[in-house]
Amino acid sequence: MDIYHIIKRPLVTEKGTHQSQGSQAATRTKPARGGAYTFEVHAGASKPEIKQAIEKIYNVKVRAVRTANHEGKRRRYRFKIGKTSDWKKAVVVLHGDYHIDLF
């Protein structure tokens, strides 16, 4: 799978903006941590694939990747009941020296 097909779009929300600005300095026991950025990703993408795609597209160093699968909601349109698409969300935590200028 191509790295540009893995990352669909960044999710810009209030919570995501707040997490992207929250970096932590290094302490004696923990290394420095950059902000956490949220993206909508391909449903079949794994954590190593997401990490590699973010590092190559945005030229940053990724520390951790957290993923969550979201099931589509049931919606009614006129007299029919349908369902919105399922999607996958990835929260990418960067190393302390890096940030992404999207947010």
C-alpha positions in Angstrom: 0.0 0.0 0.0 1.3 3.5 -0.9 2.1 5.8 2.0 -0.1 8.5 0.5 -3.1 6.1 0.6 -2.5 5.1 4.2 -3.0 8.7 5.6 -6.4 10.0 4.5 -6.6 13.3 6.3 -5.8 15.0 9.6 -8.6 15.3 12.0 -8.8 18.9 13.2 -10.9 19.0 16.4 -10.8 21.0 19.6 -9.4 17.9 21.5 -6.9 17.2 18.7 -5.6 20.8 18.7 -5.2 20.8 22.4 -3.2 17.5 22.3 -1.0 18.8 19.5 0.1 21.8 21.6 0.8 19.7 24.8 4.5 18.8 24.7 6.4 17.6 27.7 10.0 18.3 28.6 12.3 15.4 29.5 12.6 14.4 33.1 15.0 12.1 34.9 12.9 9.0 34.3 10.9 9.9 31.1 12.2 11.2 27.7 10.8 14.3 26.1 7.5 14.0 24.3 6.1 16.1 21.5 2.5 16.7 20.7 -0.1 14.1 19.7 -1.7 14.5 16.3 -4.8 12.7 15.0 -5.3 11.4 11.5 -8.0 9.4 9.7 -6.2 6.4 8.2 -6.9 3.5 5.9 -8.9 0.8 7.7 -6.3 -1.9 6.8 -3.2 0.0 7.9 -1.1 -1.3 10.7 0.7 0.7 13.3 4.2 0.3 11.7 2.8 1.3 8.3 1.2 4.4 9.9 4.4 5.3 11.6 6.5 4.9 8.4 4.0 7.0 6.4 3.9 9.9 8.9 7.7 9.9 9.2 8.2 10.1 5.4 5.3 12.5 4.6 5.9 15.1 7.4 9.7 14.5 8.0 9.3 13.9 11.8 10.2 11.2 14.2 7.3 9.2 15.6 7.4 8.0 19.2 4.1 6.0 19.5 1.0 5.3 17.5 -2.4 4.6 19.0 -5.3 3.4 16.8 -9.1 3.1 17.2 -11.7 1.6 14.9 -14.9 3.5 14.6 -18.0 1.8 13.5 -20.4 3.7 11.2 -23.7 5.0 12.6 -27.1 4.0 11.4 -28.8 6.8 9.5 -32.2 7.2 7.9 -32.8 8.8 4.6 -36.4 9.2 3.6 -37.9 5.7 4.0 -34.6 3.7 4.0 -32.2 3.0 6.8 -28.5 2.9 5.9 -25.2 3.0 7.6 -22.3 5.4 7.3 -18.9 4.0 6.6 -16.6 2.5 9.2 -13.3 4.3 9.7 -10.0 4.1 11.6 -8.4 6.9 13.7 -4.7 7.1 14.5 -3.2 9.2 17.3 0.5 9.8 16.5 2.8 11.0 19.3 6.1 12.6 18.2 9.5 12.9 19.8 10.1 16.1 21.8 12.1 17.9 19.1 9.5 17.6 16.4 6.1 19.1 15.5 3.7 19.3 12.6 2.5 22.7 11.4 -0.9 21.6 10.3 -2.7 22.4 13.5 
